[in-house]
Amino acid sequence: MSSHKPFDAIVVGARCAGSPAAMLLARRGHRVLLLDRASFPSDTVSTHLIHPPGVAALARWGLLDRLVATGCPPIRTYAFDVGPFTITGTPGPEGQDTAYAPRRTVLDKLLADAAVNAGAELREEFIVEDLVFDEGRVAGIRGHHRGGAPVVERARVVVGADGVHSMVARAVSAGQYHEKPVLQAGYYSYWSGLPMNGRFEGYDRHRRAFALWPTNDDLTLIVLSWPMEEFEVNRRDVERHFLSSLDLAPDVAERVRAGTREERFLGATVPNFFRKPYGPGWALVGDAGYNKDFITAQGISDAFFAAELCSEALHAWLSGAASFDEAMGAYQAARDAKALPIYGFTAQFASLTPPPPETQQLLAAVHGKPDAMNAFVRIFSGLVSPDEFFAPEHVARILGAAT
């Protein structure tokens, strides 16, 4: 059993949502315990991309220089090849025009170290078995170090940052809404000898989507998606189906075959949902509270955004500036307002079906016009809302300029 006095917050999960949330709470002077079943550095399935809003968060937190120092190359051009033409733009305006795609062995270690430097207590290789309840309110956790004796730790709030299959969400029966089924399956690996020169490249083809971008150690990540109805057949020979799919863009296939695959294929299918992110004594952040298909690669930036929102809300409550329900209700409302438009757009894209004729006409009008192309690619970078881009007046301006 623990001899510690209760913590202000226990954060379960120390990756892209948990470590920033713990760091920000600790920087506010709160006593924070951060737990993860992994040790760091360690890898996890990921799209890797940190779009400019996520990069801006790292800069606010004083961590961007540490990421840059790892040698992770900057990405300043997004190019989407839709078949007849390519829409190319910058992921943000000047001063906010850079993305990065670090290996998770690099990024997660950096974030966990930042939480510790802020004053959070990190326990690695710690397995949280269950939550502790007092009169219906979450009051702590029960778990153990790998191979160790059972431990109980108490806190004013337990934050679940433990991913899509969150134990915290399951233990509190967090309600789900806006649910969508698994839409597609994705596989990725890393190639050497495939220079990207600061570019993200995406390719949209019939029943296939794939993309390439640079990461640490002069490697290029390639991720490819196919419909769920092909999942069982294609997984029996991932490499063959993966490489043959790249033939839908012959120049890409040629470049990839001239390089060398350096690691095994990793794959994932993910559900799409929102969960109520708070209740008596508990909160959810990152993929534990909201998850969408990875095809727009916004998971890391989403996690950073939610970590800031959630930590601010918890600080308001812990400091007595607001009630728990007031602060956390505002957190949920702000999260959902930002997330819902891109959630629907992502689901449409992840269906891997051709866009309707009016969308094809719009994209043709966008092509070749720098402002319109920048606006389109910034949907994917998270700086332009799909609601804003596809608003009738904006569409009319683009089509009018084309004629």
Steps between C-alpha positions, in 0.01 A plus 500: 500500500604863451632724775448815290242764578240537222610659173312784337488296178600154383547476124478151352698488176818697430506549125372788284202597714602385847850644529398850382197499732720395793766756405254787477334413831837465672613835362193650667624366831278194528626169635480251214568127464556380143472127428568284195534129440784571255847632565651782297628516235261250342302482179127494431281488190470855370468726197785708651388828345490813712315757290573872555245545785679222689838654419371831637406321823853361532634852450269637772619230736868572429554157345529572127874564508549161668306330222692682228826398670413133444559552126137445405465670159251783450209457258393820325306377197185285488416351159179304433493306174136429419568335163446758226699768688685578823396764752811642666523754779658593829351356820482844658577870451848640549612437855263205532595313184698204631402147599714223646459123510726367777536135590296426810812368672626859474184702563353305790829497690532875450146558632539268799829667595329840478230382741765383747694825463180688583471306827272208415591160643534244218469128564586291197406133453209557735178312425176662617258220578196695614371823643423565867154640575371682807121533513472488121781745435838398355758549773813333367651197329604149590796343318855373518841532348581217262574211733436714808256505791153660478486876557211739561545869424235763566432830326239771463464404134616213278565591138476224241753562223521129425388490140213365293452195723520708817475307825390820674215555252392139539511513880275807517273387211566823309217554254578507128331709232542596132627146450603371157625152407856410413535647152826361359823321585843655483853363488831683507874452511824695453726528197854626456627639171175686442566874547193720547662847502263643757182372335194313612348317204151351504338293223128436462410211273198274458465298822853596602668792671868525582745762615872553555689736730843525665584405857814459712817325387458585130203264478173549315173370639251358251145426612235338281131437558250257347131432571403282793341242269849427366662484841499125562624412150769767479644442847611151392764658276530862603819572308366376166172686528672811636753524216251412228273778627781751455498412130189719478754786505784361282751772586452430869534126449827556312642723773399255774652200322825694463510536880527240776236406753674508838234375742201268514150608402272628776124522460193633671124533477334755724145577615357849477330651805466780750484410868367718778837616635422553866301386799532487880873489568608409146586649162602372157750656261640409158386183325336383823243775460472550125632298210468528124647314206872558453472594130530872581788428744377748761522280808813655653386858442157406641666352808700818561189717458298286740784490754506879512121529525470230765789623714363856495158372604642286779716788622193725513329240720802409714572868567138569597426731205218279370299195599607166354190472281529859375865467409476156344176576317678790332787264411261256333317777311823654366643162402188394314450834324847477351495127430159439342557660156828317433351181646236491227747598228743229611230234495404597146863484385559169680213337314743477204222574255518758220385848602165609360505689166455841662806439720702387200398819322605706802841331524560561130425867563735505799789355298752759389374781725745549789258646755237235436757218502645627829152509652430143387822350636447687826187294562739208546746701708219610732513872432189524281168348603322295233188701586688815404650359181178341374276792601283596201643852476860369501419235240330765286810719511724213391269393218453862393874554479532184290253628244 
